[in-house]
Amino acid sequence: MNSKPAVYSRVVIAGERSGCGKTTVSLAIMNALSRKGVRVQGFKTGPDYLDTSHYEARTGTKGRNIDLWMTSPRHCLEIFLRNAADAQISVIEGVMGLYDGSRPDNKASTAHTAKFLSAPVILILTCDGGAQTTAATALGLKMFDEEVNIAGFVLNGATSKESAEVIASVVTGKTAIPYLGFMPLDDRIALTSRHLGLSHAFEEPPHADKLSSEVEIASKSLDLERIEKIAISAPPLFPPDCGDPLYPFVPEPQSVRLAVARDKAFSFYYEDALEILSLCGCEIAPFSPLSEERLPAGADAVFIGGGFPELYCGELEGNVPMRDDLRNFAFGGGTVYAECGGMMYLGAGLTDLNGRRFDMCGALEADFEMRPRLQAIGYREVIAATDAGFFRVGDREKGHEFHYSTLSDGHAGDFFNITTSAGGASRGGMAFRNTVASYIHLNFLSSGIIKRIPARLKAVAEDGI
């Protein structure tokens, strides 16, 4: 990339806390601006597959992630600039509360991301408290770090325009933060959630009526013109230097076929990672463990990401031909990589919350059980302890862990040496021949390993090494 500054209109949507309506407001803004003919690119702060899945239906472009813990600042900037290049406005949805990030330093928080991208912030405040307390919350967030440019606020969950204006007048009077409108309580735009967060758009594509309602409500209740002006006010950004870019300057010929499980049960992938794999020599071949009986013809390797296999246990168990084909591929030395839900599918069986056990692929000697409470959450850094699949001993990568299941025998494996963002150490991950699986969703953008994966897959496929 060259060193000349470039103008990228952008705005960060931040929340006072988790569950305050960041996604509701972000989607409404993306949708309403897109309907006006504005080219919008959606980004999500942090490790998230669910929120980003809903961006495409509103903008026509795949949602992307910006994560300053898992990815270096230079590469985060490369990801942003590449994906924002064709957009007129980029909307960056935050994570948790404005200042909440990784432990112990809150790296990769919404505030950290906003300052890194020199992006103005629109603060989402809820209407479930009194006006004075809401104003005190906004004032505290503004004063906590005055380098964060809070350029406006939106009230979410208002019962009426009049009640929102009462709260807004107090907030503006105490903080001088401009009021940009409100989002009402309205079942027509409610988002469906479950234990891992929002329902994935792959499972529940937004109905046309919901999309139309979002536009109608946002156009009436939000000051979209002012929001556009705030995004346009963002200063120019300087592209990173040309050294070691994530994306290759010249695409490599596609010489290895990577089968990627993509359906309602398995949908957790970082779009940038898949795109880089494609540019570096992988032909991405999507397939469905739910509805197809065989792996894609000529597959050299298989990638099964996370998702919701626990919701489709019966269908996965019932598709015996696919389970047999995948198990035989793994037992024959084919490269298989699986994360979280994908690992559960590779196991011998999965027991749901009702105590019913379902047969899975049997490629791993492990049984999994769903639990009613969250079992693990947080950032992780892993180091491969030995060679297997496309991993080589010493390979280092970052990711995150978030799951409700456990292994029935409690032994999570020892393929990876794992360190948490807070410094805790453990072992985890299973390996059998060229099959590697763990609970950790790897980002694959924190090191140069992603550009070496296609060549490694080809070597395993050709030579069995």
N, C-alpha and C positions, 0 to 999 in steps of 0.2 A: 504494500500500500504506500501511496505517496504521503508526504508530510504536510500537505496543504490542509487547512481547516475546512470542514464541511458543515453545512447547516442541516441539522436533523431535528425537526420539531418533535418534541417528546414531553410527556408528563407522567409522573408517578402517582398512582392511586394508593394511598396509605390509610391504615386504620388505627384507631385508638387502641384496639385490641383484636384478638381473634374473634371471629363471629360477628363482626360489626357491620358486615355487608359490603366488603371490598369487592367481592366477585360480582355481586348483583349490580353494583354501580359501574364497575369496569365493563361488564358485558353490555350494559345499557348504553354507555358512552360509545364503545366500539361499534355497536349496532346502529345507533342513531347517526353517528358521523359517517359510517359506511353508506347508509341509505341516502345521505346527502351528496354522495359521490366522492367523498374523501377516501383516499387509499390509506387504510389503517393497518398497522402491524401490532399484534399483541405479544407482550412478553410477560413472563411470570418470574418474580424474584424467588430464588431458592429452588429446592428439589420438589417438583410437583408435576404429576402427569395428568391430573384430573381437571384443574382449572384450564390449563392450556388446551385441553381437548375441546373446550367449548368456544374457543376463540375463532376457529376456522369457519364455523357456521355464521358468525357475525361479520367476519372480515374477508373471507375467501382465501386467507393465507394461514398456514399452520402456525400455531403458537410456539414460541421459543422460550428458553429459560436463560436467566442471567444469575449465576451463582458465584459469588466472590470467595466462597470457602472452597468449593470443589474445583474451580477454574482460576487460573492466574488472571490478574487484572488486564494484562495485555491481550490474552485470549478472550476474556469477557468483552473487551472493547471490540475485538475483531468480530465476535458473534453478533454484537449489537449492530455495528456498522454494516455488516454484510446483509443482515436481514432487514434493516431499516432503510436500506438504500433506495428501494422502490416505493417506500411509503411516504405519504404526506404528513402523517402524524403517527408516532409510536405511543401506545398506551402500555405502561409498565405497571402491572398489578403487584402490590407489595405482599409481604408475608407476615403473619401474626400481627403484633402491635408494631408501631413505627420503629421502635428502637430494639426490638427483640431479634436476636440472631443466634449464632452458635455460642456455646459455652466455651470458655468463660468470658470472651472478649466481645460478644455480640457481633462478630464479623458476619458479613453477608446479610445483615438486617436491611430492612427497607431504607432506613436512613443512610446506611453505608452505601447502598446501591445508588440512591438519589444523589448523594454527594459525588460519588465516583463518576456518574454520568452527567453531572452538572444539570440535573433535571429539576424543574419546579415540582412541588408536591401539592396534591389535592388531598386534604384530610377528610376521612369519613368518620363522622360522629353519630352516635345513636340517639334516638329520641326517647329512650326508656328511662331517663333520669330527669331531674329538674334542670331548669335553664341555668341557674347559678353554678351547679356542679358541672354541667356540660361545659360552661365557659371556663371554669377552673381547670378542667381536663385539657381543653384546647390551649389555654395559656401555659400550662405546665409543659405540654408537648412542644410548644413554640420556644419556650425559654430553655428547655433542656439542652438543646444544641442549636445555637443561633446560626450555625453554618448551613442548617437544613432550611431550604427556601420553601416555607409553607405559603403557597400563593393563593389558597382558597380552601373552603370547606363545603361539604355536602352533608345534609342531615338525612340519615336513613331510618326508615320505619315510621315516618310521620303519619299521624291519623288524619291530618288535614293540612291544607296550605296555611291556614291561619295559625294552627298550633306550631308549625315549623317556623313561621315568621316570628312568633313570640320568642322562641329559643334563639333563633338566629340573631335577633336584635341584641340580645344580651351577650352572646358570644362575640359578635362584631364589636360591640361597645367595650368589652373588656380586653379584647386581643388585637383589634384592628385587622383581623383576617377577613378578607372578602367572603361574602356568602354567595354560593354558586347554585343554590337550589336544594331540592329535597327529592327523595324517592319514597313514595307512599307504601304503606302496607297493602299488598295487592296479590292475591293468590294466583293471578294470571301470569306473574313473572317469578313465582317462587321456584327455588332450585331444590331438586331432590338430593338428599344426602343419605349416607349409610356409614358404617364403621370406619372406613378409610377416608371419608370425606364426601365430596360431591359424587353423584353417579357419573360415570364416564360417558361422554357424548357418543362413543361407539355403541353403548348399550341403549341409551335413551337420546337419540337425536332430537334437538329442540323442534317442537311442532311449529309450523308456520304461524299459528295463532299466537304462540308465545313470543316469537320474534317480532311480530307486528305490534303486540302489546308493549314490548320493551321500547320500541321506537316511539309509539304514541305517548307513553308515560314520560320517557326521557325528554321528548320534544316539548312537552307541556311543563314539566317540573324542573328541568335543569337549564341553566344558562349555557347552552352549547356554544354559542358564539364566544362567550368569555373564556370558556374552557379551551377552545381552539386558540385564542389569543395567548393564553398562558402557555400552551405547548409551543407556540411559535416564538415565544420570548426566550426559550432556552438558547444559551450561547452556542457557537460553533464547537465542534469536537475535532481534535487532532487525531488522525489515524495512528495506530501503533507503527513501530518500525517494522521492516520487512523480515526480520530474523525469525526463523522457525514458526511460520504461520500454521494454524490448525488446518486450514483449507489449502490443498495443493494448488499451485499456480496453473498447472496443466493436469487435467484428469488422466488417470492411468487407465489402460484398457481393462475391461472387466474380465478377469481371468479365473474367478472363483465364484461359485454360486452359494449364497448364504440364505437358507430358508429361515424366515422370521415369522413366528406365530403371531397372528394379528386377528383377533375376533373379540367377542364380548367377554371371553374368559381371560384373555391375555392381550393387554394393550398398553403396558407401561414401557415406553421407549422415549429417549431423547431424540428429537427429530434431527438436531445438528449432528449427533453421533452417527445416525444411519446415513445421513447425507455424506458425511466425510468418508465413511466406509465405502459408499458407492463411488465417490470420486477417486478413492485410492485403490480400486480394483475389484470391489465386491458387487456382484449382481444381486440385488435384494429381491428375494422371491417370497412374497407373503403366502401364508397358508393358514388354514383354520383347523385346530385340533378338535373343534366341535363338529364340523360339518364335512370335512374331507377325510378320506380313508387312507391316503398315502402322503408321504412327504413329497414336495415338489421334485419332479424328475430331474436327475442329475445333481441333486444337492450335494455339495461338498461339506457343508457344516450346517448346524441348526442353532438358532438363538431363540430361547423361550423367555420372554420378559415376565414381569410381574403382572398382576391383575386380580381377578376375582374367581379363581377356580372353585372356591368353596360354594359359590352360588350356582355352579353348573356341574356339580359332582356326578349327578345321574347321567347327564349327557356325555360327559367325558368318559365315565366308566363304560357307557353303552357303545362308544365308538371303539370297539375292540380292534378292528384293523389298523387304525392309527396308532393305538397304544403298542400293538405288536411291531409295527413298522419302526416306530421311534426306538423301542427297546432293542430291536435287532440292529438298528443303525449304531446305537451306542455300544452294544456288545461287540459289534464288528470293528470297533476302533474309530468310528466316525467322530468328528469333533462336535460336541454338544455343550452349549453354555446356557445355564438357566439361573434366573434370579427370583427369589422369594416364591411367588405363586407358581412360577415355572419349575422351581425345584420341587415344590409340593406335587406337581403333576408327574415329575420324573420318579417320585418315590413309589413305594409298594402300595400304599393306601393313604386315604385321607378321611378322618372322622369328623363329622360336622358337629354343630352345637347340640344336636338332638341325640348324639351318641351313635349315629349310624355310620358305619365304615363303608367306604367305596374303594374299589380297586382302581389303582392308577397304573402307570406304565411299568413299574418294576425295574427301571433302569438303575435305580439306587436302592440299596437295602436300608430303607428308612420309612417309617410311618409317621404321619403328621396328624395333629389334632388341633381343631379350632378352639380358641378360648374366648370367653366373653369380654375379657379386658385386654388392653394393649400390652404386648409383651416386650417390645423394644422400640425405641425411637431415637434418632439422632444421627449426626454426621459420623462417618467412619473413614479411616485410611487403612488400606490393606497392602500387605506385601506377600507375594506368592512364595511359599516355602519350598516348592519343587516345580518341576516341569509337568505340565499337563495341558492338552488342548492347545490353545494359542498363547497360554501363559508360559513364561520362563521364570525360573527361580530368581527372585529379587525384583521382579516387576512390581512397581508401586502404583497404586491408583486410589482415587477418592470416590466416595459414594455416600449413601445414606441407608438407614435401616428403619423400617416401620412395618410392624406386622402383629397380627393377633393369633397366629398359630405357633405351635411348639412341636419339636420332635418328641415322639412318644417316649423314647428312652433318654431324652434330655441331652444327648451328645450331638453337638452341632458340627462336628468334624474339626479338622486341623490343617486344611490346605492353606488358609491365610493366617498370617499374623495380623491382628486387628488392633488399631488404636482409635479411641474415640476422640472427639474434638476437645474433651476435657482432660485427656491424657490417660484414660483407663486402657488397660491392655487385656486381650483375650485371644483365643484361637477360634476359627470357624471356617466353614466351607468344606465341601466334599469333593473328592476327585476319584474317578475310576477310569482307567485307561485315558481316553481323551475327552471324558466328560467332566465338567467342572460346574458345581452349583453351590450357591450360598444364599443367605437371606439378604445380602447387601445389594442394593441397586447401584451399580457402578456408573459413574458419569462418563468415563473414558475420554474426557477432555482435559484432564489435569496433568497428563503426561504425554509423551510421544508414542505410547503403545498403540493408539488407535490407527496410526498410519502404517504400523508394522503388522497389524492383524491380517490383512489380506494375504501377504506373502507367507505368513506363518500357516494360515489355513491351507494355502495351496501346497505347502511343503508336507503338511500332515496328510492331505488327501492323496498326494502323489507318492510319498515315501513312507508314510506311517510314522513320521517322527514329530 
